[in-house]
Amino acid sequence: MLSKETIEQGKLEALKQIDRMKYEQELINCGVKDIIKLAIVFKGKEVMISEAK
């Protein structure tokens, strides 16, 4: 099982990847204004979902 620290690290890496890869750009190009960026990290039954600020 992942420790809380490992899940937290995974969450931070996922949020960095969202920004680095600019996944929202296609939505912005299509005129979408309200975009919610979520990082979802899981291991087995343990899940952490975080929203980017």
Summary of the structure (lengths in Angstrom):
residues: 53
radius of gyration: 13.0
end to end distance: 27.8
largest distance: 41.1
contacts: 109
relative contact order: 0.26
helix: 43%
strand: 23%
